[in-house]
Amino acid sequence: MGRGTGRGAFNNSDLLSPALSTCGEERENISSGQTVGVSRCAPLGPRADSTLDIRNASVTFPRMLQRALTLGHSPDPDDAFMFYGLAKGLIPTRGYRFEHILQDIQTLNERAARGELDISAISFHAYASVSDQYMLLPSGASMGDGYGPMLVAKEKFTKEEIARKKIAVPGTMTSAFLALELWLGQSSKPQAPSSKETSNPKCQSPNVDFVVVPFDQIFRAVRAGYADVGLIIHEGQLTYPNEGLVMCEDLGVWWGRENDGLPLPLGGNVIHKRFDPATRKTISEILTASIRYSLAHRAEAVEHALPFARDMGRDLADKFVGMYVNHWTLDYGAKGRESIRRFLGQAHERGFIPHRPELEFVM
């Protein structure tokens, strides 16, 4: 999942209607290689006299004191699409107010490791390290079904050549990085990384030579010769030809070929275990309702997601959204859950993660 050559500052006035939100912003210099732009907003919901028609049912949202929850997700078109109904106040939130925190997936993984967010998008690679604190929500998955993170370069390299090249990666807690390790059959470290690793983005090992680069600057790193190969995620999977680069390997295709056609598990949504089971179930239902609403109002939801689709027009953005918000997103199903078990199981067997976590889903 990677973007083009840069990211503009994000303001949740783009994500949320100004009438429905209050916003405060934090921004950090993405050239530091440690984090990307952050926006925090709290959707307040419509006025007491607002009545919205949801699936032919008139629903009135009363003014009330709402319980605030932090919801971390990436500033990408698929996540913007997924949370369209929630962000715009188009679905009932049952007394909850969601503070949307937009950060890149590596940063969200690190924050989950510290238990900071109530609800968050997370890489399955990182879930192996935080399963003691978080449970998986049954909806919100991103699965690479015949596609996934890609290795790109100025020229086509073989697997053997890539193993000797410097690779720009979007973070070592990402599922893309774990898939790279599995594909190469080499590990860069004995166990999952800590959040301190980003303080030193250049990481060397006898096995894999890589450098951590913000995901939206990987194209630039490869073109400038800072790295020989880029591991790209997000919509960079569709835009890399525009950067003059060629694909060396699609890790989603490789995974499916080696694992009975199963999708490559990339990320899901999690909720902190500090909430009681009834609360977790309620929040799960709200987030699933947002996904269903977006899929039922696809044109409007894609239009909402367009500001987050840099370097893509509407048709390409719609294609990307369809890749990562689909039936897998509504429910993992037996195959989706089996794919996660295989992904983390193989990683554990090869010593890439310290333990094999039990998958715990909110029911």
C-alpha positions in Angstrom: 0.0 0.0 0.0 2.4 3.3 -1.0 1.7 6.7 -2.5 3.4 9.0 -4.9 6.2 11.4 -4.2 4.6 13.4 -1.3 1.6 14.0 0.9 -0.2 17.3 1.4 -1.3 18.4 4.8 -4.5 16.7 5.9 -7.4 18.5 7.5 -10.4 16.7 8.6 -12.6 19.3 7.2 -12.0 17.3 4.0 -13.0 14.1 5.8 -15.8 15.5 7.9 -18.4 18.1 7.1 -17.5 21.4 8.9 -21.1 21.4 10.4 -20.5 18.1 11.9 -16.9 18.4 13.3 -14.5 20.2 15.5 -10.9 19.9 14.4 -7.5 20.3 15.9 -4.3 19.5 14.0 -0.8 18.3 14.6 1.7 18.1 11.8 5.1 16.7 11.7 7.7 16.9 9.0 7.3 13.8 6.8 10.9 14.3 5.6 12.0 13.2 9.0 11.1 9.7 8.1 9.4 9.1 11.4 5.7 10.1 10.9 3.4 11.7 8.6 0.7 14.4 8.9 -1.9 14.0 11.6 -5.4 15.4 11.8 -7.7 14.9 14.7 -11.3 15.7 14.5 -14.4 14.8 16.6 -17.6 14.3 14.6 -20.4 15.8 16.7 -23.4 14.6 14.8 -26.3 16.5 13.3 -28.4 19.0 15.1 -31.3 17.7 17.2 -33.8 18.7 14.4 -31.8 16.8 11.7 -33.6 13.9 10.1 -31.8 11.6 7.7 -33.2 8.9 5.5 -31.2 5.7 5.9 -32.3 2.9 3.7 -35.9 4.3 3.5 -36.1 4.6 7.3 -36.4 8.0 8.8 -34.0 8.3 11.7 -33.7 11.3 14.0 -30.5 11.9 15.9 -31.2 13.6 19.2 -28.7 16.0 20.8 -27.0 14.2 23.6 -23.8 13.9 25.5 -21.7 11.5 23.5 -18.9 9.3 24.7 -15.7 10.1 22.8 -13.6 7.3 21.2 -10.4 7.5 19.3 -10.5 5.8 15.9 -7.1 5.6 14.1 -7.0 4.9 10.4 -4.9 5.8 7.4 -5.5 8.9 5.2 -6.1 6.8 2.2 -9.1 6.4 -0.2 -10.1 3.0 1.0 -10.3 4.0 4.7 -12.0 7.3 3.8 -14.5 5.3 1.8 -15.0 2.8 4.6 -15.8 5.4 7.2 -17.8 7.8 5.0 -21.1 7.1 6.7 -19.6 7.5 10.1 -17.6 10.6 9.2 -20.6 12.4 7.7 -23.0 11.5 10.4 -25.1 9.3 8.1 -25.5 6.4 10.5 -26.6 6.1 14.1 -23.7 6.2 16.5 -25.7 5.1 19.6 -24.3 7.7 22.0 -20.7 7.5 20.8 -18.5 10.2 19.2 -15.6 9.1 17.1 -12.4 11.2 17.0 -10.8 10.3 13.6 -7.0 10.2 13.9 -5.3 10.0 10.5 -1.8 8.5 10.5 0.2 6.2 8.4 0.0 2.5 9.2 3.5 2.2 10.7 2.6 4.9 13.2 -0.7 3.3 14.0 1.0 0.0 14.6 3.4 1.7 17.0 0.6 3.5 18.8 -1.2 0.2 19.2 1.9 -1.3 20.7 1.6 1.3 23.4 -2.1 0.7 23.8 -2.9 4.4 23.0 -6.0 4.2 20.7 -9.4 2.8 21.5 -10.0 1.5 17.9 -7.4 1.4 15.2 -6.5 0.0 11.8 -3.5 -2.3 12.3 -1.2 -4.5 10.3 -1.7 -8.2 11.0 2.1 -8.3 11.5 1.7 -5.9 14.3 -1.3 -7.7 15.7 1.0 -10.6 16.7 2.6 -8.2 19.2 -0.5 -6.5 20.6 -3.0 -9.4 20.8 -2.8 -9.2 24.5 -4.2 -5.7 24.4 -6.5 -5.7 21.4 -9.2 -7.8 19.8 -9.9 -8.0 16.1 -13.2 -6.6 14.9 -15.1 -8.8 12.5 -15.2 -6.2 9.8 -12.7 -3.7 8.3 -10.2 -6.2 6.8 -7.9 -5.3 3.9 -7.1 -8.5 2.0 -4.9 -8.8 -1.1 -7.0 -11.2 -3.2 -4.7 -11.9 -6.1 -2.7 -8.7 -5.6 -0.9 -7.0 -2.8 2.3 -5.1 -1.8 4.7 -4.9 -4.7 8.5 -4.7 -5.2 9.3 -2.0 -7.8 12.6 -0.7 -9.2 14.0 1.2 -12.2 14.7 -2.1 -13.8 13.4 -5.7 -13.3 15.4 -7.7 -10.8 15.2 -11.4 -9.9 14.5 -12.6 -6.4 18.2 -13.4 -6.0 19.2 -10.0 -7.1 16.7 -8.3 -4.8 18.0 -10.2 -1.8 21.3 -8.3 -2.4 19.8 -4.9 -3.0 18.8 -2.1 -0.6 15.1 -2.0 -0.2 13.0 1.0 0.9 10.2 -0.3 3.1 7.2 1.5 4.7 7.8 0.2 8.2 9.0 -3.0 9.8 5.7 -3.6 11.6 3.7 -3.7 8.4 2.3 -6.9 6.9 4.1 -5.9 3.6 7.4 -6.2 5.4 6.6 -9.6 6.9 5.4 -10.8 3.5 8.8 -9.6 2.1 10.6 -11.6 4.8 8.6 -14.7 4.0 9.1 -14.3 0.3 12.9 -13.9 0.6 13.0 -16.6 3.3 15.2 -14.2 5.3 14.6 -12.3 8.5 16.0 -8.9 9.4 15.7 -9.4 13.1 15.0 -12.1 15.7 11.6 -10.6 16.8 9.0 -8.0 16.2 10.4 -4.4 16.4 9.7 -1.9 19.0 8.4 1.6 18.4 12.0 2.9 19.0 13.1 1.6 15.6 11.9 4.7 13.8 14.4 6.9 15.6 17.0 5.2 13.4 15.3 4.6 10.1 18.4 3.0 8.5 18.5 -0.7 9.5 21.1 -3.1 8.4 21.4 -6.8 8.9 23.4 -9.7 7.4 20.3 -10.9 5.7 18.2 -8.0 4.4 19.5 -4.6 3.6 16.6 -2.1 4.0 15.8 1.5 4.9 12.6 2.7 6.5 11.0 5.4 4.4 7.5 7.0 4.8 5.3 5.0 2.5 4.4 8.0 0.3 8.1 8.8 -0.3 9.2 5.3 -1.5 9.0 6.2 -5.2 11.2 9.2 -4.6 13.7 7.1 -2.6 14.0 4.7 -5.5 14.2 7.3 -8.2 16.9 9.2 -6.3 19.0 6.1 -5.8 18.5 6.1 -2.0 17.3 2.6 -2.4 17.5 0.1 -5.3 14.0 -1.4 -4.7 10.8 -0.1 -3.2 8.2 -2.1 -1.3 5.0 -0.2 -2.1 1.7 -0.3 -0.4 -1.7 1.5 -0.9 -2.6 3.0 -4.2 1.1 3.0 -5.3 0.2 -0.5 -6.5 -1.7 1.2 -9.4 0.4 4.3 -10.0 4.0 3.0 -10.0 4.1 2.9 -13.9 3.6 6.7 -13.8 6.8 6.9 -11.8 8.9 5.2 -14.5 9.3 2.1 -12.4 8.7 -1.6 -13.1 7.3 -4.4 -11.0 9.6 -7.1 -9.9 7.2 -9.1 -7.7 3.6 -8.8 -6.5 3.6 -10.4 -3.1 -0.1 -10.9 -3.1 0.1 -13.0 -6.3 3.0 -15.0 -4.7 1.1 -15.6 -1.5 -2.0 -16.9 -3.3 0.1 -19.2 -5.5 1.8 -20.7 -2.4 -1.3 -20.9 -0.2 -4.1 -22.5 -2.1 -5.4 -19.2 -3.5 -6.0 -17.6 -0.2 -5.8 -13.8 0.0 -2.8 -12.1 1.6 -3.9 -10.7 4.9 -2.7 -7.1 5.2 -4.6 -5.3 7.9 -7.8 -5.1 10.0 -9.5 -3.1 12.7 -9.0 -3.7 16.4 -10.5 -2.5 19.6 -8.9 -2.3 23.0 -9.7 -5.0 25.5 -10.3 -2.3 28.2 -13.9 -2.1 26.9 -16.4 -4.6 28.2 -17.8 -7.2 25.8 -21.2 -5.4 25.3 -19.4 -2.2 24.4 -17.1 -3.9 22.0 -20.0 -5.5 20.3 -21.9 -2.2 20.0 -18.9 -0.4 18.5 -18.3 -3.3 16.1 -21.9 -3.0 14.9 -21.5 0.8 14.3 -18.3 0.4 12.3 -19.8 -2.4 10.2 -22.8 -0.3 9.5 -20.5 2.5 8.2 -18.9 0.0 5.8 -22.3 -1.3 4.6 -23.6 2.3 4.1 -20.6 3.1 1.9 -21.0 0.0 -0.2 -24.7 0.8 -0.6 -23.9 4.4 -1.6 -20.8 3.8 -3.6 -20.8 6.8 -5.8 -21.1 9.2 -2.9 -18.6 7.4 -0.8 -16.0 7.4 -3.7 -16.6 11.1 -4.2 -15.9 11.6 -0.5 -12.7 9.5 -0.8 -11.2 11.4 -3.8 -9.3 14.1 -1.8 -7.3 11.2 -0.3 -6.5 9.6 -3.7 -3.5 11.6 -4.8 -2.2 10.8 -8.3 -5.5 9.1 -9.1 -8.6 10.2 -11.0 -12.0 9.0 -10.0 -12.0 5.8 -12.1 -8.6 4.7 -10.7 -9.7 5.6 -7.2 -12.8 3.6 -7.5 -10.8 0.6 -8.7 -8.5 0.9 -5.7 -11.3 1.2 -3.3 -12.9 -1.9 -4.8 -9.6 -3.8 -4.2 -9.6 -3.2 -0.5 -13.2 -2.5 0.5 -15.3 -5.6 -0.5 -16.8 -8.8 0.9 -13.6 -9.5 2.8 -14.1 -6.1 4.5 -17.6 -6.9 5.7 -16.6 -10.3 7.1 -13.3 -12.3 7.0 -15.1 -15.6 6.5 -13.5 -18.9 7.1 -10.9 -18.4 4.3 -9.9 -14.9 5.6 -9.3 -16.2 9.1 -7.4 -19.2 7.8 -5.2 -16.9 5.8 -4.3 -14.9 8.9 -3.5 -18.1 10.8 -1.2 -19.3 8.0 0.5 -15.9 7.6 1.3 -15.6 11.3 1.9 -19.3 11.7 4.5 -19.4 8.9 6.1 -16.3 10.3 6.4 -17.9 13.7 7.8 -21.1 12.3 10.5 -19.2 10.6 11.4 -17.1 13.6 10.1 -13.9 12.2 7.7 -13.2 15.1 8.2 -14.3 18.7 5.0 -16.2 19.2 1.9 -17.4 17.3 -1.1 -15.4 18.6 -4.6 -16.8 19.0 -7.0 -14.8 16.8 -9.6 -13.2 19.1 -12.6 -11.6 17.3 -15.4 -9.5 18.8 -18.5 -11.6 18.6 
